[in-house]
């Protein structure tokens, strides 16, 4: 039962209780005072009574006598026959007053009952209307749009507050110009894009860009999520689409922003539900509204998704989403600009260098950088400081990248020793191999992700693509911990399971997706994207034979075995460093880059770049 229904029942119970209370009060009689007729007659015989007032009841011989004694005391006597008692009183020669019989109240007998009925009826009528507007009215409002309207001037976000997306802002600036001065485009025959699709990884700033465009253009902005269209009732989603565009026409020029559009615009005719369901009806109506027989002049549809590969081809064609803007992770300059934006309201210490932080956070999105500084501010607040230090950012960097350290967890000495050698094996390969290092931190403190320790590298440059050599080195590094355990303890543990999984995935992608196998050739055999529940067909055929599958498995095993042997040779060559690193880890539990590199007798020069680390 919903809240409105419970409220009505509560009011109903209250009214019934009030009516019962009124009836009960009406039936009450004033309790007697214990004054008896015999006592009254004795007082009259003793000449103690001064005045008696007879008060008869209506339509009955009963009544009461209000007796005033000579000593000033007042008593009340209830009698069954007031006429008889009046004669008795007068027989004693006592002054007797007779009150008139009370007349009937026309208000209480006629008006009040009708008034009560009217009040109760009006009350229930109002409550039922309220219930209909809250319940039955909602049933009728299922087809109404749930888009949130922000009028021009209410949105305070502008493009100046969006950092790290220079090219993306330049493309969207054209839409702002059209909304401000449409005549400049129409007089030369130009048509502004009807739709703009923002695609990119989570956290890159797609939604922020849409808000900034609306704030910059100073036009009405409708925002809605793709999941808000779809309900269990057939036809509701399509009705909401129609209502949203009808409302947008009344506020044109305006922007409609659909966040996570893949929830409603997935490829039709796929999955387990067949080809005709509520989501597909909603998508069909969206296609018609964006580019159908209707005219939606002045309405620009913007949408955001990180799964453009599963969208229906019909919605991606020109005329619907004319322009597709890929929002990528920021480069080092973009990360520095983003850090400056998020650091505006955070007091920073003198030792904080945002340029160094930007260089050491390769691969971080705007959301990651905001979270990094927020965690650093939390660390400062927990230490009861009014400013953020570089050490706070360093701790936050480890917490965000690896997870919170579980320093209170009790670990046996044997497990500590195994973990120390395991992480030392990773660290040696990170240091020696040229394309995967250098080492930032090595630790044997358990983390919140369930790892017994971690070795964190420090990428100092952005990479647009991976080379075959880099992927080979990634596999070697992943196998380093397992190799160190085998060399030192002549035994292996389950601690390298995630490392083996990572290495296998990299090797399989090299063979099936990137064509980096001499035996298999430059052919793509990767069909991981053809899963049924992400927008593909249920009964799709494999794009290679069982014979090829066997060749792929053998090639993957060959790559893993080759990398395993190469990594083992490197670790055996630096076995002295392996022992020294493990010993130092057992002493300090965590070592930094300088401490680790000092363990090597032979110095391996690292390329010098400005801001080589957070330290």
Buried (B, 14 or more C-beta within 10 A) or exposed (E): EEEBEEBBEEEBEEBEEEEEEEEEEEEEEEEEEEBEBEEBBEBBEEEBBBBBBBBBEEEEEEBBBBBBEEEEEEBBBBBEBBEEBBEBBEEBEBEBEBEEEEEEEEEEEEEEEEEBEEEBEEEBEEBEEBBBEBEEEEEEEBBBBEBEBBEBEEBEBBBEEBBBBEEBBEBBEBBBBBBEEBEEBEEEEEEBBBBBBBBBBEBBBBBBBBBBBBBBBBBBBBBBBBEBBBBEEEBBBBBBBBBBBEBBBEBEBBBBBBBBBBBBBBBBEBBEEEEEBBBBBBBBBBBBBBBBEEEBEBBBBBBBBBBBEBBBEBBBEEEBBBBEBBBBBBBBBBBBBBBEBBBEEBEBBEEBBBBBBBBBBBEBBBBBBBBBBBBBBBBBEEEEBEEBBBBBBBBBBBBBBBBBBBEEEEBEEEBBBBBBBBBBBBBBBBBBBEEBBBBBBBBBBBBEEEBBBBBBBBBBEBEEEBEEEBBBBBBBBBBBBBBBBBBBBEEEBEBBEBBBEBBBEBBBBBBBBBBBBEEBEEEEBBBEEBEEEBBBEEEEEEEBEEEBEEBBEEBBEBBBEBBBEBBBEBBEEBEEBBBBBBBBBBEEBBBBBEBBBEBBEEEEEBEEEEBBBBB
